[in-house]
Amino acid sequence: MAPRILITGASGFIGGRVAAAATAAEAGPVRLLARGPLPPAADAGPERAPAAETVPGDLRDPDSLRRACEGADVLIHCASAIGGDEETARAVNDEGTRALVDAAVRAGVTRIVALSTASVHGRGPFRAAAPGTLPIAPVSATSRTRAAGERHVVEAGGTVLRPHLVYGTGDRQLVPGIVRLLGALPGPLDGGTSLHSLIEVGALARVLLAAALSPDTQAGPYHVDHPDPVPAGELLAVGEELLAHRAGPRRGPALDVAEARALLAAHPFAVHHLDMLAVDHWFSDDRPWKELGCDPGPGFAEGIAGHLEWYRSTLGPARTAPPGPS
């Protein structure tokens, strides 16, 4: 009998893709726990498939979690609170995950897979960091509470997947944040030679589904990123291309990281992205690709190409150049 799959966070960037992958693969009956309406198909990406039962629920409502878990065999937990105040983050990421795991265990769920983040390790430099070699050292409320949520999953014998940076259609954090960073500077940024782990959202969704269904999945944490790290310069080049589409060509001189940091003192959102780009955040774990039988897909340069039109439309139309002198 095919497993009955419960997916949380189905209205989100990554959870929506997992729901699409599960329904498209006909892996088993799929139930989606969604706090709000599901996104339109264009935002969820081309794999979006609606053939699933959707039930309302909230990680802060234990009764809704108990109802959602009834009859489920597999739980894929993608819901989280990102940003915002610490009280909400704790209620959702820590206490909500604990309530969900408790409900799943009571309902007889046999496999729990949770989406987390490599940010539970804090700020780098991390270079080819292997699983189990880094301490848990989060620096934000989001990461602290997600690290706490991880513990509930692992203590129940579950699996945690920790991507670093996720890009693709529906991304409202990574690439838009880089564009905002660059837009706050008078000229291009020379980010140095740091290397960063990335994964395309569709590939991440496929790994989450594979981890939930494969007999080879191990309990505990995995890093889950494309095997080839991406130089900061490639990320910044994409940001510059998108910024030029929105605001026209750049005219100021290039800045190094130290110069940029001095100029961005009043822009905490930009400093966050700058500090991330300034040092290596490269995580190495081949188990998702070798043991779970997943394909990481193309590297960043090819992978981002299929999403650029969505980013352009989301970030705004190109500015029309003013007419020259007659």
CORKA-V914793 format. One record per run of one state. SS is the DSSP state (helix for helix, strand for strand, loop for the rest). FROM is the first residue (numbers start at 1). TO is the last residue. If there is no record, write none. Layout:
SS;FROM;TO, SS;FROM;TO
//
This chain:
loop;1;4, strand;5;8, loop;9;12, helix;13;24, loop;25;29, strand;30;34, loop;35;40, helix;41;44, loop;45;52, strand;53;56, loop;57;61, helix;62;69, loop;70;73, strand;74;77, loop;78;85, helix;86;107, loop;108;110, strand;111;115, loop;116;117, helix;118;121, loop;122;125, strand;126;130, loop;131;140, helix;141;155, loop;156;158, strand;159;162, loop;163;164, strand;165;167, loop;168;173, helix;174;183, loop;184;186, strand;187;190, loop;191;194, strand;195;196, loop;197;197, strand;198;200, helix;201;213, loop;214;219, strand;220;223, loop;224;229, strand;230;231, helix;232;247, loop;248;251, strand;252;256, helix;257;263, loop;264;267, helix;268;278, loop;279;280, strand;281;284, loop;285;286, helix;287;290, loop;291;299, helix;300;305, loop;306;307, helix;308;315, loop;316;326
//
